[in-house]
Amino acid sequence: MSTATLKNPSLHAELAVLFQRTEEIKEPFWLKEFRRNAFHVLQRVPIPNASLESWRKLSLSNLKLEKLIQHWKYSETYFTENRGNCLKRFSELNPGEEEFLRKKLDFLLEYYSESFFSLLNFSFFTSTCFLELSEKNHIAGIFSILENHSEAPFLPLNIIKIGKFAKAVVKEETRLPANEDLELYCPFTALFLEDSANIDFISLEQLSDSSFHFKTFYSSQEQNSHLNLSYFNLDGYRGKTFFDSDLRGEGANIFSFAAIGTIQREVQDVEFSIRHLKSYTTSKLLMKAVVRDKSHHIFTGKLWIPAGLKHVQASQLNNNLILDPKARAESIPCLEVFSEDVSCSHGATMGEIKEEELFYLMSRGLNEEEARALILEGFLASITDKIPNEKISSDILESLLEKLNSKGR
């Protein structure tokens, strides 16, 4: 099927009318130009459907994007914590920061020139955040980007630069209040690590159970940089999440950990794509999902290693715990490895709570409900325990367990 036949003329016409409202925003000329360039590309890109490989598992038949985006409003992120004044809006940058950002935005526009929802964000972003941690900047504790948004749709655009030898813990958290009507959440975050940068990045989404959510996260790492990436989704009606990571320098490594719990009729589709572009790079990925009721979770792990590299190590593991007969979990590995001097592995498990585990715990005085809750806690804690902050770790675990153990769901 050709690209032309996939287009939705009425949607693109509605978006064209809506785009005129972005011209009224008071923002720098270069940022308006970026919006215009992005929207020009967006008009040529079809909205995803099941004919596209990455979208064949997620039905968007009830996504009425024209309706969800019609109340679009520009509303800058409110920074509840801005230690050292490191958080800035794009309109507040100094010349050096602006030059860096303009180059990176141009790069991202080309990189995601076929990605409808990334282009939608670039054209209609509702808030901006630029975070730069300079060379040898060591930050104790947690550095937070909190997005507590009451307006819909919400399309935040965040760019983060971690300088040479900098070390930090960053938490990006989004909270969307409950809403009876369907709404749209479409964020984009890009993280750039320079030589020998070291960061723990925690991505936490506490969304409305009526939200369509389409998240893109991109990371680029130079030599000897290290990224611990943790992702936790605590709600949402139906969504697709992309994590795209490029290891661009020798000695770069990324360890990714994620935990998701789905209930009712939620559908969550998460796709990790890791590209090893240099030798002596390492990637590890561990995803755990718990599904109950009639919910559906899909995990896709993509790995690309071109020819000519050496001493590359990569592993991917997806564990799924199924709590109800009608709940579903899928694991889709996709490895493209063209080098010989590599060590690659992938695996997936699907299972229910074992009767022998229940029997063992119940023989020690627990009732069945308590035993099931303890097994579930142990399954998820192996992910949340990797967070380098005990309070954040315990809060996320508690929220996941509260959702999955709740009655009447």
Secondary structure, 3 states (H helix, E strand, C coil): CCHHHHCCHHHHHHHHHHHHHHCCCCCCHHHHHHHHHHHHHHCCCCCCCCCCHHHCCCCCCCCCHHHHCCCCCCCCCCCCCCHHHCEECHHHCCHHHHHHHHHHHHHHHHHCCCCHHHHHHHHHCCEEEEEEECCCCECCCCEEEEEECCCCCECEEEEEEECCCCEEEEEEEEECCCCCCCEEECCEEEEEECCCCEEEEEEEEECCCCEEEEEEEEEEECCCCEEEEEEEECCCCEEEEEEEEEECCCCCEEEEEEEEEECCCCEEEEEEEEEECCCCCEEEEEEEEEECCCCEEEEEEEEEECCCCEEEEEEEEEEEEECCCCCEEEEEEEEEECCCEEEEEEEEEEECCCHHHHHHHHCCCCCHHHHHHHHHHHHHHHHHCCCCCHHHHHHHHHHHHHHHHCCCC
